[in-house]
């Protein structure tokens, strides 16, 4: 009886419903996966009428876009905390670890974030804002010594770092890495070790600055 009462539609003040629907979609996504998401299911989870979501989202695609945007905001906030807490010497690997942890802790949301961004002409929403995930990576590279006037080189480096973090987020759970994690003292040490060794790849390549 208590569960049924909680699911009954309840009034929202103006401006609250959109956020409540996104929050409900996030809960469904984390609990049941992307296949469980529909406007009707989100309405039920939020405790509103089946028609209520259509006042804010014309279809499931628009709802997913809003969920993805919320995911990017959550990731940006996590990276901001890391940036405030980490010393410059450890900042790049710290941001990488935070990124991978976010992806591992929110796998369904992470997938929606990229599914909603893949076909866009621009990078994810707000990617050029100073507080975006992409710009935090770019700024950390500058703090580590990258030339801020070399815009193309800086963008390429930021993309490379982002792709590396994305790839590690996809592969970090592979069982083949467990013995290495054990040898290093755990998953965080493994993640930091991978990020810290990424520069060794380019240094070992013929024609790299260390080879000339």
Secondary structure, 3 states (H helix, E strand, C coil): CHHHHHCCCCCCCCCCHHHHHHHHHHHHHHHHCHHHCCHHHHHHHHCCCCCHHHHCCCCHHHHHHHHHHHHHHHHHHHHHHHHHHCCHHHHHHHHHHHHHHHHHHCHHHHHHHHHCCCCCCCCCCCCCCCCCHHHHHHHHHHHCCCCCCCHHHHHHHHHHHHHHHHHHHHHCCCHHHHHHHHHHCCHHHHHHHHHHHHHHHHHCCCCCHHHC
